[in-house]
Amino acid sequence: MAEISASIVKELRERTGAGMMDCKKALVETGGDYEKATDWLRAKGLAAAAKKASRTAAEGLVGVAGSGTRAAVVEINSETDFVAKNEQFQAFVAGVSQVALNVGDDRDTILSAAFPGGGGSVQDVLTHNIATIGEQQAYRRAAIVEVSEGAVASYIHNAAAPDMGKIGVLVGLQSSADASALVELGRGIAMHIAAMNPLSLTADDADPAQLERERAIAEEKAKAQGKPADITAKMVDGAVRKYAIENSLMGQVYVRDGKAKVSEFVAAEAKRLGADIKVTKFVRFQLGEGIEKAESDFAAEVAAAAGV
């Protein structure tokens, strides 16, 4: 077998944009022939996938899987909303959701796990999809919600297909109450979370960094009123506490009731069902949140393509 030098691997990587290990494998498979290795990468879709990797993928789908006491939610991104309607892409989202349900939310574990139905690992199928669909796609994140007894309910907002859409929510309810009743309650709470986007489960769980930012804002407002220092301190503490409560799930007014807080509604349901109910955790994934989308200038793109 021909010796595969580091320099030729590097050169092939720069030419094709494929990964270092894929380039080395291509050279091994083709006996060190540079041109054949390039064609090998193109045939496998690896060069195309790598070249598309620089594009922003902020569309796609959020998918959920699971029932009973454990569920998973994942986000898979694409460049355009059009791909989110592609059956091949939707099948991938469904498969990755199931993988996450089985193996957990660790990124590397998910990408290296066998994809349901064959085709290699999740990463292998993702690379294949990029090449065949013709757009950059990316696995972004996953989360698991689990209870020892009770139910984990899910809700998908703006569903594009069963169990996948633009917003996915999971809610864990720890209880010995009837499972079907818990799922119904949990789904209602999940719909509330999708609409109101609480930042924490309770006021005491609020992010300290966010509270410090709110404190700084409240202090500036209080100073502008010229109140005595002791009054100002109480005003600031009150404003920060109000912010923490209003942005916590249990402190918000339940949207489907319009009167009681979520905590009060859950307590009333627990009394009705004859068993304690504790909301243990929730996860809300909104498609593309936090991804900075590149703003494109169509005229400039055309000019660049034309070499103007």
N, C-alpha and C positions, 0 to 999 in steps of 0.2 A: 504494500500500500504506500502511496506517495506520502511524503512528510507534509503535514499541514502546519505551516509556520504561522506565528501570531500576526505577522504583517499582512499575509494574504487574507486572514480572517478579518482583520481590521479594515482592509481595503474593500472586501465584499460587503461588510456591514455599512460602510460609508456610501457605497454605491446603491445598495438596495434599501437601507433603512431597517433591515430585519435585525432581530436580536443576535447577540454574540454567539450563544449556544446553537441557535438555528443555523447561523452561517457556518459554524464549524461542522455541524451535522451534514449540511449540504455539500461541503467540500469532501467529507469522508465518503458520502454516498456516491459522489461523482469522481472519485479517485483524484481529487485535487484539481480538477479542471475548472478554472474560474468561470468561463462562459456557461458551461453546463450547470455549475452550481447556481449561477444567477437564474437560469431557466428553471431549475429545480425549486428554488424559493418562490418564483412566480407561479409555478404550477401548483404549489402547496398553498398559495394565497398568503404566504408569510410576508413577502415584500410589500404587497398591496396593503396588508393590514398595518404594517409598520408605518408606511407613508401616510396613512389616514390618521395615525395616532395623534398628530399635532392638531387636528381639528377639534373644536369644542363640541362635546356631546352633552347637551343639557335637556334634550327631550327624552322620550322613552316611556317606561312604565314602572309603576310600583306594584309588586305582586305579593299576595299573602297565601299561606298554606297552613293547614292544621285544623284541628278540632279538639274538643275535650279540654284537657288541661295544659296543652302546649301548642303554640303557634309561632310562625316565623313571618317576617316581612322583609322584602328585598327591594332594592332599586337598581334597575338596569337602564343605562342611558343610551341614546342614539342622537344623531345629529339633527334629524327632522322628525316631526310628528307623523309624517307619512309612514316611516318605518315602524312606528308603534302599532300601526294597523296591519302590518305584515304577519301572516300566520306563523311563519318560521321564527320571527322575533318573539311573538307571543308564546310559542311553544318553549322557547329558550327561557323566558321569564318564569313560566310555570315550572319548568324543570329545575331552575336554580332555587326557586322558592321551596321546592320539595327537598332539595339537597340541604339547604340551610336548616330546614325543620329536622333533618336527620343528623347533621354533623355540628350544628351550632353556627355562631356568627363570625368566627374567625376568618378573615379574608383569604389567607393562604390555604387554609384547610378547605374552604369552599372551592377555590379555583383549581385545586389539585384533586378534588373528589371526582369519582366517576359520574358522568352525566347519565341520568336515567334514560334507558333505551339505547345506549351505545353511542359511539362516535368519539370515545376517548374521555378525557377529563373535561371539566367545565371550561377550562382555558382553551382546550383544543376545539371545542364546539364553538366557543366565542370567536376564535381566530377564523374558523371556517365560515361562520356567519358574516364576518366582516368582509371576507373575500367574495362570497356569493351574493350578498345583499348589496354590497358596494358602498357602504357607509361606515364611518367610525362608530363603534359601539363599545360600551364599557360597563363592567360590573362595578358598582359604586359602594354599596353597603348592605348590611343585613342586621337584624335584631331579633331576639327571641324573648317571648314572654311565657312564663310557666308558673303554674300554681300546683301545690301538692294535692289540693282538693277544691273542687268548684268548677270554674270554666274560664276559658280565654275566648273572648268574643272579638270579632273583626268587623271592619267596615271599609268599603272601597267607595271613594267619591269619584264621580266622572268616570264610571267604568267603561273600558274599551272592550272588555271580554270578561268572562267569569273570573272573579278573584284578582283582577288587575285593572288599574286606572291611574289617575293623577295624584290621588292622596290615599294612603293606606294607614289604618289605625288598628292597633291591638290594645285590648284592655284585659287585665287579669283580675278576676274576682275570686277571692278565697272564701269558701263557704261550704256548708253541708246542705244547703238548700237544693231544691230541684234543679237539675242541670239545665233543662230547657228554659225555665224561668230566668235563670242566671244569664243564659245566652241572650235572651230578649232584653233584659236589663242592660247587659254589657253592650249590646249593639246600639241601644239608645245613647249610652254614655259615649261610645265611640263616635257616633254622629255629632254629638256635642263637641268633642275634641276636634273633629275635622273642621267644624265651623268656627270655634272660638280660639283654637290654638293656645291652650294653656301652656305656661312655661315650666310648671312644676306640678307635682302631685298635691302637695300641701304648701302653705305659706312658709313653713319651717324648712322645706326642701329647696327654697329659691336659691338661685346662683348668687353667691356672695359678691362676685365681681359686678353682676348686674345691679345688685342692691346698692353697691358703692357708687355706681354711676347715677342711680336715681337719687341717692343722698346728696350728691354734689349739685344736682339740678334743684332739689328741694331747698338746699341751703342758699343758693343764689336767689330763688324766689322769695324766701323768708327775709333775707337781708334787704331786699328792695322795699319791703314793707316797714322797715325801721323799727321792728319790735325789740323789746329787751332780750338779752341773751338767753335767759331761762325760758321765755316764751318761744323764742326762735328754736331752741333745742327740742321743745315738745312738739312744735309744728313739724319739724323735720322728721322726728321719729314717727309721728303719726302718718305723715305722707309716705314714708318708706314702707311702713307696715301695711297701709292701705294698698300700695302697689303690689306687695307680695301676696296679699290675700286675693285681690282681683285678678291676678295672673296665675293663680293656682287652680287646678281642676276642682278640688273640693270646696274652694271658696267662691267659685263662680255660680251665678244663677243658672239653673238648668234650663237650656233653651227650649226643651219640649214641655216644660212646666211653666216657665216664665215668672215664677214666684219663689219657690224654694231653692236654696243652694243645692249643689250636687250632693254635698255631704248629708244634708237633711233629707233629700229624696232617697238616697241609698239607705239611710236609717229607717225611713218609712217603709221601704220595700223589705227590709230585713224583718221588721215587725210583722208585716203582712205574710211573709213566707215562713215565719217562725224559726229563723236561724240567723246568726250573725253573718254579716257580709262585709268584707274588707276589700277595697280597691287597692291592690298591691303595687301595680305598675301600669304605665301606659307608654306606648310608643306611637309617634306620629311621623310618618315620612311623607313629605310633599315633594313631588317630582321637581328636580332641578334646584331646590333651595340651596343657596350658598354657592352655586356655580355661576361664575361671571361669564355671561354670553358675549361673544365677540360681535361688535357692531360692524356690519359689512356695508361698504359703499359699492353698490352694484356697478356704477359707471367706472369706478376705479378698478374693479375686478376685471371688467371687460377690457379696459385699456391695458392692464397688466398682461392679460392673456394674449392680447394682440401685439404686445411688445412696444406699445406707444410710450 
